Amino acid sequence: MIRRPGPCSHLDTVPNGDRFDGALGVLVAFEALQTIKESGIDRPCHLEAISFTDEEGTISGLLGSHALTGDLTESDLTNIRSTPAEFAAGLKRHGLTHHSLLTAGRDPASLAGYVELHIEQGTRLEEAGMDIGIVTSIVGIRAFWLRFEGRAGHAGTTRWINGTMRCGGQRHLSLRPERWSCTNYQLGS
């Protein structure tokens, strides 16, 4: 089996994100492969461009890359951010099914690696006076449905007795991740 390296990226972007967020990487991948082909460069292996979908978490997050690596689970396909009907319609439009996504995994031995051109949406490179950087890690996106139980009441006339107000639990929950990350991670790492 010949291992295939290749450029890749994703076509989706975050809401209000840069329109070239991942799409530029896909276009550059195709342009690079076309240029290599037209120049007649002799290569020791095949190259391929890979375009992922839903890497930014519109549906579930990392959908395409998890499908490629074989890490996609049935739970990933049922715990989605859209309705099941919308998701099913989207799959159908693209000729996909739950089964085809769950069995799309590639043999790791067939992949040599990949490179992705990506536009940074933050300011770290600019602040460091750098034009280009190498990504060494990415954020992991997770979503959960939470239910807070307690008493609802009018602000000002309802006392916060023994933490039974719904917003009390929400307040504590929203502060814990910040406290945890500040304790366990150095800023900028």
C-alpha positions in Angstrom: 0.0 0.0 0.0 1.3 3.4 -0.9 1.0 6.1 1.7 -0.5 9.3 0.4 0.3 12.7 1.7 -1.8 15.6 0.7 -3.1 19.1 1.4 -6.5 19.4 3.1 -8.9 21.8 4.8 -12.6 22.3 5.3 -15.3 24.2 3.5 -17.4 25.4 6.5 -16.7 28.4 8.7 -17.8 29.6 12.1 -20.8 32.0 12.2 -19.5 35.5 11.5 -16.0 34.0 10.8 -13.8 34.8 7.8 -15.4 33.6 4.6 -12.0 32.1 3.6 -11.6 30.4 6.9 -11.1 26.8 5.6 -12.2 27.3 2.0 -8.9 29.0 1.1 -7.0 25.8 2.2 -9.3 23.7 -0.1 -8.7 26.0 -3.1 -5.0 26.1 -2.5 -4.8 22.3 -2.2 -6.5 21.9 -5.6 -4.3 24.6 -7.2 -1.1 23.0 -5.8 -2.1 19.6 -7.1 -3.0 21.1 -10.5 0.4 23.0 -10.7 2.3 19.8 -9.8 0.4 17.8 -12.5 1.0 20.5 -15.1 4.7 20.9 -14.3 5.3 17.1 -14.8 7.1 16.8 -11.5 8.0 13.2 -10.8 6.6 12.1 -7.5 7.4 8.9 -5.5 3.7 8.6 -4.5 0.2 9.8 -5.3 -1.1 13.0 -3.8 -4.7 13.8 -2.9 -6.6 16.8 -1.7 -9.1 16.2 1.1 -12.0 18.6 1.9 -13.6 18.0 5.3 -17.1 19.2 6.3 -18.4 20.4 9.6 -15.1 20.9 11.2 -16.3 24.1 12.9 -19.2 22.4 14.7 -22.3 23.5 12.9 -23.8 20.0 13.0 -21.6 18.1 15.5 -18.0 19.2 15.1 -15.1 17.5 13.4 -17.6 15.4 11.4 -15.4 15.0 8.3 -12.1 14.3 10.0 -13.7 11.9 12.4 -15.2 10.0 9.5 -11.9 9.9 7.7 -10.0 8.6 10.7 -12.8 6.1 11.6 -13.4 7.8 15.0 -17.0 8.8 14.1 -19.6 7.1 16.3 -23.3 6.7 16.2 -23.5 9.0 19.2 -21.8 11.7 17.1 -24.6 11.4 14.5 -27.4 11.4 17.0 -26.2 14.2 19.3 -26.3 16.9 16.7 -27.1 20.6 16.8 -29.7 20.5 14.1 -32.9 18.6 14.0 -32.7 14.9 12.9 -34.9 15.8 9.9 -32.6 18.6 8.8 -29.5 16.4 9.2 -31.1 13.5 7.3 -32.1 15.9 4.5 -28.5 17.3 4.3 -27.1 13.8 4.1 -29.5 12.8 1.4 -28.6 15.9 -0.7 -25.0 14.7 -0.7 -25.8 11.1 -1.2 -24.7 10.1 2.3 -26.2 7.9 5.0 -25.3 7.3 8.6 -23.8 4.0 7.5 -21.6 5.6 4.8 -20.3 8.1 7.3 -19.6 5.5 9.9 -17.8 3.2 7.4 -15.8 6.0 5.7 -12.7 5.5 7.8 -9.4 5.2 5.9 -6.7 2.7 6.8 -4.1 4.9 8.7 -1.4 3.1 6.8 -2.7 4.7 3.6 -2.1 8.2 4.9 1.3 9.8 5.2 0.0 13.0 6.7 -1.4 16.3 5.5 -0.7 20.0 5.4 -3.3 22.7 5.7 -3.1 26.4 4.7 -5.4 28.2 7.1 -6.2 31.8 7.9 -5.8 32.7 11.5 -8.8 34.5 12.9 -7.1 35.6 16.1 -4.3 38.2 16.6 -1.5 36.0 18.0 0.7 36.1 14.9 0.1 39.8 14.4 0.9 40.6 18.0 4.1 38.5 17.7 5.1 40.3 14.5 5.0 37.0 12.6 3.6 36.4 9.1 3.2 32.6 9.4 2.9 30.0 12.1 2.8 26.3 12.5 -0.2 24.9 14.4 0.7 22.5 17.1 -2.7 21.9 18.7 -6.3 22.8 18.1 -9.3 23.5 20.3 -11.7 20.7 21.1 -15.3 21.6 20.7 -17.9 19.9 22.9 -21.6 20.7 23.4 -24.0 19.6 26.1 -27.7 20.0 26.9 -28.2 21.0 30.5 -31.3 21.4 32.5 -31.4 23.6 35.6 -34.2 23.0 38.1 -35.3 25.4 40.7 -37.9 28.1 41.3 -38.5 30.9 38.9 -39.5 34.3 40.4 -39.5 38.0 39.8 -36.2 39.6 40.4 -36.1 41.7 43.5 -39.1 40.1 45.2 -37.9 36.5 45.2 -35.2 35.7 47.7 -32.3 33.4 46.9 -33.0 30.8 49.5 -30.6 27.9 49.7 -29.5 28.3 46.1 -32.9 27.2 44.7 -33.1 29.9 42.0 -32.3 28.5 38.5 -29.9 31.3 37.7 -27.8 30.5 40.7 -26.8 27.1 39.3 -26.2 28.6 35.9 -23.9 31.2 37.4 -21.8 28.6 39.2 -21.6 26.4 36.2 -20.5 29.3 33.9 -17.6 30.2 36.3 -16.2 26.8 36.8 -14.7 26.2 33.4 -12.9 29.6 33.6 -11.5 28.8 37.1 -10.5 25.3 36.0 -8.7 26.5 32.8 -6.9 29.4 34.6 -5.7 26.9 37.2 -4.6 24.2 34.8 -3.3 26.1 31.7 -0.9 28.9 31.2 -2.2 31.8 29.2 -1.2 31.5 25.6 -0.3 27.8 25.7 
